[in-house]
């Protein structure tokens, strides 16, 4: 009896259970279905394909996945085709990521191809993000995976704000959750997770509230405010009022629940909507409130920031507006605010937090690692997409950000930002920056060799971990030149005072990635080889240029050997 006939002679339930052990990322199951009619029938059970599809966590909205999962008749859903498409996305994501890691050329195009797969790429990227320490290119894999996830999230946020700008009905939590997508570099914590937390909070409120169904609208509205206070939502105290975390709705939900009035009102309105109330944010000057429409159509005003569970008398609010100098336009500040206005106000809150004088970060902000550049990028992008006009100053800030950190976003700027700009100088600046980034991305990198050079010989190799002789930071060398030759030119050399160094400008200089994420240009005389392993912050950043860290050599292993083949 042949092996094939032995398999086919087994009971069908045994064959079905055996097929379940074939990995999802393997095409073997598809191949088996072509062997004979019996295996085709058994391997094409709708329940089997649905079970395999359910192992994927993230789905592009176009699939309408949740609707399909709830379908009462699995056979009416083409689960097999859906699974095949997901496997294709998985393999394509891995292929593109490997190409990004292996070569610096054409990365913008490859990042965009991954981003075009959207959330269908996230399950695959989540696996690469958790690459084990013994993987040959573990640091590079983790770094570029995080960059791809970050880009997918930004693209999702931009699409959301574009829909809002076009007049589509976007929920408040979604519109504000788009800010969250700019600061996330891991798959978790996105808008779907924000919605899940809000769903759980609303369900718990209804289950814990006695006689909920019999309560009046006003009673429900006041009880919800008290419930939020009981769940730990608090107005941020004065000393940490402008902490960056307080402006982000998802961060407030996931961590210590201190927030700004706007964030508190947004969370309240999102919960109120879930329990059947008509609730809206109210753009009161200096302090966003929440409005609930009563059965008679009149407004109930509440302040979730203070969490007192009391209705605010409209007469008191009108009196405050008079004190602010608001006259005939009082009604404008006592009615529901459009979602666009709340998003733009959030953008201004983030910018205000970023303007704070530098100081020790508060514990919560430090714990969640909000990247200030990402927060700035989010605030500026929202103002450009949704604001009335964009100033040249804003364009300059955005141009610097994409040059330094977000080069893969050039397509977004070319397609969505440049056409919106009325200022020809602003358009010209962005087009110039985008063109330069594309040209650099497609160009072969120049090669720097060590051979045949006794004069100004370069002492330190790419991957050398060092501490600065004069300043308290640790860094790693990712490039070098035989003498001071910055792209900024002669004036920059003079301003930096390099001619006053002991060896002047005629000594090797090193491009260095520093533990705080900055890039420095360091003279050889200021480099002292580190006698300790790199700090954790430097390890996380090093993947942009290095495959892994060798503890034996106490060096990072280069991922840019095409440029420095002798290092």
C-alpha positions as CSV (number, residue, x, y, z in Angstrom):
1,X,0.0,0.0,0.0
2,X,1.5,3.4,-1.0
3,X,1.8,6.3,1.4
4,X,-0.9,8.2,-0.5
5,X,-3.3,5.3,-0.2
6,X,-2.6,4.9,3.5
7,X,-3.5,8.5,4.1
8,X,-6.7,8.3,2.0
9,X,-7.7,5.1,3.9
10,X,-7.8,7.0,7.2
11,X,-11.1,8.2,8.6
12,X,-12.0,11.6,7.3
13,X,-12.0,13.2,10.8
14,X,-8.4,12.0,11.2
15,X,-7.4,13.5,7.9
16,X,-9.1,16.8,8.8
17,X,-7.3,17.0,12.1
18,X,-4.0,16.2,10.4
19,X,-4.5,19.0,7.9
20,X,-4.8,21.5,10.8
21,X,-1.1,21.0,11.6
22,X,0.0,22.4,8.3
23,X,1.4,26.0,9.0
24,X,-0.6,28.9,7.8
25,X,2.4,30.4,5.9
26,X,2.9,27.2,3.9
27,X,1.4,26.6,0.5
28,X,1.3,22.8,1.2
29,X,-2.4,23.0,2.1
30,X,-3.2,24.5,-1.3
31,X,-1.0,21.8,-3.0
32,X,-2.7,19.0,-1.1
33,X,-6.1,20.1,-2.3
34,X,-5.0,19.4,-5.9
35,X,-4.0,15.7,-5.3
36,X,-7.5,14.2,-5.6
37,X,-11.2,14.9,-5.1
38,X,-11.3,13.6,-1.6
39,X,-8.4,15.8,-0.3
40,X,-9.8,18.7,-2.3
41,X,-13.1,18.3,-0.5
42,X,-11.6,17.8,3.0
43,X,-9.1,20.6,2.7
44,X,-11.7,23.1,1.3
45,X,-14.1,22.9,4.2
46,X,-15.3,26.5,4.8
47,X,-14.9,26.0,8.5
48,X,-11.3,25.0,8.1
49,X,-10.5,28.0,6.0
50,X,-12.4,30.3,8.4
51,X,-10.4,28.9,11.3
52,X,-7.2,29.7,9.5
53,X,-8.4,33.2,8.6
54,X,-9.3,33.8,12.3
55,X,-5.6,33.4,13.3
56,X,-4.9,36.7,11.7
57,X,-5.6,39.6,14.0
58,X,-5.4,42.6,11.7
59,X,-7.5,43.2,8.6
60,X,-7.9,45.9,6.0
61,X,-11.4,47.5,6.3
62,X,-12.2,46.5,2.7
63,X,-12.4,42.8,3.7
64,X,-15.4,43.5,6.1
65,X,-13.9,40.7,8.2
66,X,-16.1,41.1,11.3
67,X,-19.2,41.0,9.1
68,X,-18.0,37.8,7.5
69,X,-17.1,36.2,10.8
70,X,-20.6,36.8,12.1
71,X,-22.2,35.4,9.0
72,X,-24.5,32.5,10.0
73,X,-23.6,30.4,7.0
74,X,-19.8,30.0,6.6
75,X,-20.2,28.3,3.2
76,X,-21.5,31.5,1.8
77,X,-18.3,33.3,2.5
78,X,-15.3,32.6,0.3
79,X,-12.9,31.9,3.1
80,X,-10.4,30.1,0.9
81,X,-9.8,33.1,-1.4
82,X,-9.6,35.4,1.6
83,X,-6.9,33.1,3.2
84,X,-5.0,32.9,-0.1
85,X,-4.9,36.7,-0.3
86,X,-3.6,37.0,3.3
87,X,-0.9,34.4,2.6
88,X,0.1,36.4,-0.4
89,X,0.3,39.6,1.6
90,X,2.3,37.8,4.3
91,X,4.9,36.5,1.8
92,X,5.1,39.8,-0.1
93,X,5.6,41.8,3.2
94,X,8.5,39.5,4.2
95,X,10.1,39.8,0.8
96,X,9.9,43.6,0.7
97,X,11.1,43.8,4.3
98,X,14.1,41.6,3.5
99,X,14.9,43.8,0.5
100,X,14.7,47.0,2.6
101,X,17.1,45.5,5.2
102,X,19.6,44.2,2.6
103,X,19.9,47.3,0.5
104,X,19.5,51.1,1.1
105,X,18.5,51.7,-2.6
106,X,14.8,52.2,-3.5
107,X,13.6,51.9,0.1
108,X,10.9,54.6,-0.4
109,X,9.2,52.5,-3.1
110,X,9.4,49.3,-1.0
111,X,8.0,51.0,2.1
112,X,5.1,52.3,0.1
113,X,4.4,48.8,-1.4
114,X,4.2,47.4,2.2
115,X,2.0,50.4,3.2
116,X,-0.3,49.7,0.2
117,X,-1.0,46.3,1.9
118,X,-2.1,48.2,4.9
119,X,-3.3,46.3,8.0
120,X,-3.0,43.0,6.0
121,X,0.8,43.4,6.5
122,X,0.6,44.0,10.3
123,X,0.4,40.3,11.4
124,X,3.6,39.5,9.4
125,X,5.3,42.7,10.7
126,X,4.4,41.8,14.3
127,X,6.3,38.5,14.0
128,X,9.4,40.3,12.6
129,X,9.2,42.9,15.3
130,X,9.7,40.1,17.8
131,X,12.6,38.5,16.0
132,X,14.7,36.5,18.5
133,X,18.1,37.7,19.6
134,X,19.9,35.0,17.6
135,X,18.6,36.2,14.2
136,X,21.5,37.3,12.1
137,X,20.1,40.8,11.4
138,X,18.0,41.1,14.6
139,X,18.6,44.8,15.2
140,X,18.0,45.9,11.6
141,X,14.9,43.6,11.3
142,X,13.3,45.1,14.4
143,X,14.2,48.7,13.4
144,X,12.9,48.5,9.9
145,X,9.8,46.6,11.0
146,X,9.0,49.3,13.5
147,X,9.5,51.9,10.7
148,X,7.1,50.0,8.4
149,X,4.4,49.7,11.1
150,X,4.8,53.4,12.0
151,X,4.4,54.2,8.3
152,X,1.2,52.0,7.9
153,X,-0.2,53.8,11.0
154,X,0.5,57.2,9.6
155,X,-1.0,56.3,6.3
156,X,-4.2,55.1,8.1
157,X,-4.3,58.4,10.1
158,X,-3.9,60.5,6.9
159,X,-6.7,58.6,5.1
160,X,-8.9,59.2,8.1
161,X,-8.3,63.0,8.2
162,X,-8.7,63.2,4.4
163,X,-12.1,61.6,4.8
164,X,-13.0,64.0,7.6
165,X,-11.9,67.0,5.4
166,X,-14.0,65.7,2.6
167,X,-17.1,65.9,4.8
168,X,-17.5,62.2,5.7
169,X,-19.0,61.3,9.1
170,X,-16.0,60.2,11.1
171,X,-16.5,59.4,14.8
172,X,-14.8,61.6,17.3
173,X,-12.7,58.7,18.7
174,X,-11.5,57.8,15.3
175,X,-10.5,61.4,14.4
176,X,-8.6,61.9,17.6
177,X,-7.2,58.3,17.5
178,X,-5.4,59.3,14.3
179,X,-3.0,61.4,16.4
180,X,-2.2,58.1,18.2
181,X,-1.2,56.4,15.0
182,X,1.6,58.9,14.5
183,X,3.3,57.9,17.8
184,X,2.8,54.1,17.6
185,X,5.7,52.0,16.4
186,X,4.1,48.7,17.6
187,X,1.1,46.9,16.2
188,X,-0.9,47.4,19.4
189,X,-2.6,50.5,20.6
190,X,-4.2,51.6,17.4
191,X,-7.8,52.9,16.8
192,X,-9.3,49.4,17.0
193,X,-7.7,49.0,20.4
194,X,-9.1,52.4,21.5
195,X,-12.6,51.4,20.4
196,X,-12.2,48.1,22.2
197,X,-11.3,49.8,25.5
198,X,-14.2,52.2,25.1
199,X,-16.6,49.3,24.4
200,X,-15.5,47.5,27.6
201,X,-15.9,50.6,29.7
202,X,-19.4,51.3,28.3
203,X,-20.5,47.7,28.8
204,X,-19.2,47.7,32.4
205,X,-21.0,51.0,33.1
206,X,-24.3,49.6,31.9
207,X,-23.8,46.3,33.9
208,X,-22.9,48.1,37.1
209,X,-25.6,50.8,36.9
210,X,-28.8,49.6,38.6
211,X,-32.0,50.2,36.7
212,X,-30.1,51.6,33.8
213,X,-32.9,51.1,31.3
214,X,-35.4,53.0,33.4
215,X,-33.1,56.1,34.0
216,X,-33.8,59.4,32.4
217,X,-31.3,60.8,29.9
218,X,-30.1,63.4,32.5
219,X,-29.6,60.7,35.2
220,X,-27.6,58.5,32.7
221,X,-25.5,61.5,31.7
222,X,-24.6,62.5,35.3
223,X,-24.1,58.8,36.4
224,X,-21.6,58.3,33.5
225,X,-19.6,61.3,34.6
226,X,-19.4,59.9,38.1
227,X,-18.5,56.5,36.7
228,X,-15.5,58.0,34.8
229,X,-14.2,59.5,38.0
230,X,-14.6,56.1,39.7
231,X,-12.6,54.4,36.8
232,X,-9.7,56.7,37.5
233,X,-10.2,59.5,34.9
234,X,-8.9,62.7,36.4
235,X,-8.1,66.1,35.2
236,X,-4.4,66.6,35.0
237,X,-2.9,68.5,37.9
238,X,-1.4,71.9,37.3
239,X,2.2,70.7,37.6
240,X,1.8,68.1,34.8
241,X,-1.1,69.7,32.9
242,X,0.9,70.2,29.7
243,X,2.5,66.7,29.8
244,X,2.4,65.5,26.2
245,X,0.6,62.3,27.1
246,X,-2.5,64.2,28.3
247,X,-3.4,65.2,24.7
248,X,-3.7,61.7,23.4
249,X,-7.0,59.8,23.9
250,X,-5.5,56.3,23.6
251,X,-2.6,57.0,25.9
252,X,-5.1,58.4,28.5
253,X,-7.2,55.2,28.2
254,X,-4.2,52.8,28.5
255,X,-2.1,54.5,31.2
256,X,-2.7,56.7,34.2
257,X,-5.9,58.3,33.2
258,X,-5.0,62.0,33.6
259,X,-6.0,64.2,30.7
260,X,-6.9,67.6,29.4
261,X,-10.5,68.9,29.3
262,X,-10.7,68.1,25.6
263,X,-9.5,64.5,26.1
264,X,-11.8,64.0,29.0
265,X,-14.8,65.4,27.0
266,X,-13.9,63.2,24.0
267,X,-13.8,60.0,26.1
268,X,-17.0,61.0,27.8
269,X,-18.8,61.6,24.5
270,X,-17.5,58.3,23.1
271,X,-18.8,56.4,26.1
272,X,-22.1,58.3,26.1
273,X,-22.7,57.5,22.5
274,X,-22.2,53.8,23.3
275,X,-24.9,53.8,26.0
276,X,-27.4,55.5,23.7
277,X,-27.0,59.2,24.5
278,X,-26.6,62.0,22.0
279,X,-23.4,63.5,23.2
280,X,-21.0,66.1,21.7
281,X,-18.0,68.1,22.7
282,X,-18.5,71.8,23.3
283,X,-15.7,74.1,22.3
284,X,-16.0,76.4,25.3
285,X,-13.1,78.9,25.5
286,X,-10.0,77.5,27.3
287,X,-12.0,74.4,28.6
288,X,-13.8,71.9,26.4
289,X,-17.0,70.6,27.9
290,X,-19.5,67.8,27.1
291,X,-23.0,68.3,25.9
292,X,-25.8,65.7,26.1
293,X,-29.1,66.4,24.3
294,X,-32.1,65.7,26.7
295,X,-35.4,64.2,25.7
296,X,-36.9,67.6,25.1
297,X,-34.0,68.7,22.8
298,X,-32.4,70.9,25.4
299,X,-28.7,70.6,26.2
300,X,-27.2,69.3,29.4
301,X,-23.7,70.7,30.0
302,X,-21.1,68.6,32.0
303,X,-17.4,68.9,32.8
304,X,-15.8,65.3,32.7
305,X,-12.4,66.9,33.4
306,X,-13.5,67.7,37.0
307,X,-15.6,64.5,37.2
308,X,-18.1,65.9,39.7
309,X,-21.2,64.5,38.1
310,X,-23.1,67.7,38.3
311,X,-24.9,69.6,35.5
312,X,-23.4,73.0,34.7
313,X,-26.0,75.8,34.7
314,X,-26.1,77.5,31.3
315,X,-26.5,80.9,33.0
316,X,-23.1,80.4,34.7
317,X,-21.5,79.5,31.3
318,X,-23.1,82.6,29.7
319,X,-21.7,84.7,32.6
320,X,-18.2,83.3,32.0
321,X,-18.4,84.1,28.3
322,X,-19.4,87.7,29.1
323,X,-16.3,87.9,31.4
324,X,-14.2,86.6,28.5
325,X,-15.6,89.5,26.4
326,X,-17.8,87.3,24.2
327,X,-21.0,89.1,23.2
328,X,-23.4,88.4,20.5
329,X,-21.7,85.1,19.5
330,X,-22.2,83.3,22.8
331,X,-24.3,80.6,21.2
332,X,-21.3,79.6,19.1
333,X,-19.5,78.5,22.2
334,X,-22.5,76.7,23.7
335,X,-23.4,74.3,20.9
336,X,-21.8,71.1,19.7
337,X,-18.4,71.6,18.0
338,X,-17.6,70.0,14.7
339,X,-15.2,67.2,14.8
340,X,-12.7,69.1,12.6
341,X,-12.6,71.9,15.2
342,X,-11.8,69.4,18.0
343,X,-9.0,67.8,16.0
344,X,-7.5,71.2,15.2
345,X,-7.8,72.1,18.9
346,X,-6.0,68.9,19.8
347,X,-3.3,69.8,17.3
348,X,-2.8,73.1,19.1
349,X,-2.7,71.4,22.5
350,X,0.1,69.1,21.3
351,X,2.0,72.1,19.9
352,X,1.6,73.9,23.2
353,X,2.9,70.9,25.2
354,X,5.9,70.7,22.8
355,X,6.7,74.4,23.4
356,X,7.2,73.8,27.1
357,X,10.7,74.6,28.4
358,X,12.7,71.3,28.3
359,X,12.9,69.7,31.7
360,X,12.7,66.2,33.3
361,X,9.9,64.2,31.7
362,X,7.1,63.2,33.9
363,X,7.1,59.5,34.8
364,X,4.1,58.6,32.7
365,X,5.3,60.3,29.6
366,X,8.7,58.7,30.0
367,X,7.1,55.2,30.5
368,X,5.2,55.3,27.2
369,X,8.0,56.9,25.2
370,X,6.1,59.5,23.3
371,X,8.5,60.6,20.6
372,X,8.3,64.4,20.4
373,X,9.1,64.5,16.7
374,X,6.3,62.1,15.9
375,X,3.9,64.2,18.0
376,X,5.0,67.4,16.2
377,X,4.5,65.7,12.9
378,X,1.0,64.6,13.8
379,X,0.0,68.1,15.0
380,X,1.4,69.8,11.8
381,X,-0.1,67.2,9.5
382,X,-3.6,67.6,11.1
383,X,-3.3,71.4,10.8
384,X,-2.3,71.2,7.1
385,X,-5.0,68.7,6.1
386,X,-7.8,70.3,8.1
387,X,-6.9,73.9,8.8
388,X,-8.0,76.9,6.6
389,X,-4.5,77.7,5.3
390,X,-0.9,76.6,5.8
391,X,1.9,79.0,6.6
392,X,5.3,78.9,5.1
393,X,6.7,78.4,8.6
394,X,4.7,75.2,9.0
395,X,5.9,73.9,5.6
396,X,9.5,74.5,6.7
397,X,9.0,72.5,9.9
398,X,7.4,69.6,7.9
399,X,10.2,69.7,5.3
400,X,12.8,69.3,8.0
401,X,10.9,66.4,9.6
402,X,10.6,64.4,6.3
403,X,14.2,65.1,5.5
404,X,15.4,63.8,8.8
405,X,13.0,61.0,9.7
406,X,10.1,60.4,7.3
407,X,11.5,60.1,3.8
408,X,9.0,57.3,2.9
409,X,6.2,59.9,3.2
410,X,7.2,61.8,0.1
411,X,4.3,60.3,-1.9
412,X,1.8,61.7,0.7
413,X,3.3,65.1,0.3
414,X,3.4,65.0,-3.4
415,X,-0.2,63.9,-3.8
416,X,-2.0,65.5,-0.8
417,X,0.0,68.4,0.6
418,X,1.6,70.2,-2.3
419,X,-1.7,70.6,-4.2
420,X,-3.2,72.3,-1.1
421,X,-0.5,75.0,-0.8
422,X,-1.4,78.4,-2.1
423,X,2.1,79.8,-1.5
424,X,4.3,79.1,-4.5
425,X,7.5,79.3,-2.3
426,X,6.0,76.7,0.0
427,X,5.1,74.4,-2.9
428,X,8.6,74.8,-4.4
429,X,10.3,74.0,-1.1
430,X,8.3,70.8,-0.6
431,X,8.8,69.7,-4.2
432,X,12.5,70.3,-3.9
433,X,12.8,68.3,-0.7
434,X,10.7,65.4,-2.1
435,X,12.7,65.4,-5.3
436,X,16.0,65.3,-3.4
437,X,14.8,62.5,-1.2
438,X,13.7,60.4,-4.2
439,X,17.0,61.0,-6.0
440,X,19.0,60.0,-2.9
441,X,16.9,56.9,-2.4
442,X,17.5,55.6,-5.9
443,X,21.2,56.5,-6.2
444,X,23.9,54.0,-5.5
445,X,25.9,54.9,-2.4
446,X,29.5,56.1,-2.8
447,X,32.1,53.6,-1.7
448,X,34.8,54.6,0.9
449,X,37.8,52.3,0.9
450,X,40.6,52.2,3.5
451,X,43.3,50.9,1.1
452,X,46.1,53.1,-0.3
453,X,45.8,55.9,2.3
454,X,48.6,56.5,4.8
455,X,47.8,60.1,5.1
456,X,44.9,60.8,7.4
457,X,44.3,57.1,7.9
458,X,41.0,56.4,9.6
459,X,41.5,54.8,13.0
460,X,38.0,53.7,14.0
461,X,35.8,51.3,12.1
462,X,32.1,51.5,11.4
463,X,30.4,49.8,14.4
464,X,32.8,51.2,17.0
465,X,31.0,52.1,20.2
466,X,32.5,55.2,21.8
467,X,32.0,57.9,24.4
468,X,32.7,61.5,23.6
469,X,35.9,62.9,25.2
470,X,34.2,66.3,26.1
471,X,30.5,65.6,26.3
472,X,28.6,63.0,28.3
473,X,27.1,60.8,25.5
474,X,27.7,57.4,24.0
475,X,27.5,56.8,20.3
476,X,28.3,54.4,17.5
477,X,30.2,55.2,14.3
478,X,28.2,54.6,11.1
479,X,30.4,56.4,8.6
480,X,33.6,58.5,8.2
481,X,35.5,60.9,6.1
482,X,39.3,61.5,6.0
483,X,38.9,65.1,6.9
484,X,36.2,67.5,7.9
485,X,33.8,67.6,5.0
486,X,30.2,68.2,6.2
487,X,27.5,68.7,3.7
488,X,26.7,72.1,5.3
489,X,30.0,73.5,3.9
490,X,32.7,75.9,5.0
491,X,30.5,78.3,7.0
492,X,29.3,75.5,9.2
493,X,32.9,74.4,9.9
494,X,33.8,77.9,11.1
495,X,30.7,78.2,13.2
496,X,31.4,74.9,14.9
497,X,35.0,76.0,15.6
498,X,36.6,72.9,14.2
499,X,39.8,74.8,13.3
500,X,40.4,75.3,17.1
501,X,40.7,71.5,17.7
502,X,44.2,70.2,18.5
503,X,44.3,68.5,15.1
504,X,42.0,71.0,13.4
505,X,39.9,70.1,10.4
506,X,42.5,67.9,8.8
507,X,41.8,64.7,10.7
508,X,39.2,62.0,10.2
509,X,35.7,62.8,11.2
510,X,33.0,60.3,12.0
511,X,29.3,60.2,11.4
512,X,27.8,58.9,14.7
513,X,24.4,57.8,15.9
514,X,24.0,59.0,19.5
515,X,22.0,57.5,22.4
516,X,19.5,60.3,22.3
517,X,18.7,59.6,18.6
518,X,20.6,62.5,17.2
519,X,23.3,62.2,14.6
520,X,26.7,63.9,15.2
521,X,29.8,64.6,13.2
522,X,32.7,63.9,15.6
523,X,36.4,64.6,15.3
524,X,38.7,61.6,15.7
525,X,40.5,63.3,18.6
526,X,37.2,63.4,20.6
527,X,36.4,59.6,20.3
528,X,37.2,57.3,23.2
529,X,36.4,53.7,22.6
530,X,33.7,52.6,25.1
531,X,34.8,50.0,27.7
532,X,31.2,49.0,28.3
533,X,28.4,47.6,26.2
534,X,26.0,50.1,24.5
535,X,23.2,51.5,26.5
536,X,19.7,50.1,25.7
537,X,18.5,53.3,24.0
538,X,21.5,53.1,21.5
539,X,20.8,49.4,20.9
540,X,17.2,50.2,19.9
541,X,18.3,52.9,17.5
542,X,21.3,51.0,16.0
543,X,19.2,48.9,13.7
544,X,19.0,51.7,11.1
545,X,22.7,51.0,10.3
546,X,23.6,47.7,11.9
547,X,22.6,44.0,11.8
548,X,23.3,43.1,15.4
549,X,25.7,43.7,18.3
550,X,28.7,41.4,18.9
551,X,29.4,41.2,22.6
552,X,32.7,39.4,21.9
553,X,34.0,42.2,19.6
554,X,32.1,44.9,21.6
555,X,31.1,46.3,18.2
556,X,28.0,46.6,16.1
557,X,28.0,44.5,12.9
558,X,27.6,46.8,9.9
559,X,24.6,46.6,7.6
560,X,26.1,49.2,5.2
561,X,29.1,47.2,3.8
562,X,28.3,48.4,0.3
563,X,29.4,51.9,1.4
564,X,32.3,50.9,3.7
565,X,33.4,47.4,2.4
566,X,36.6,47.4,4.4
567,X,35.0,47.9,7.8
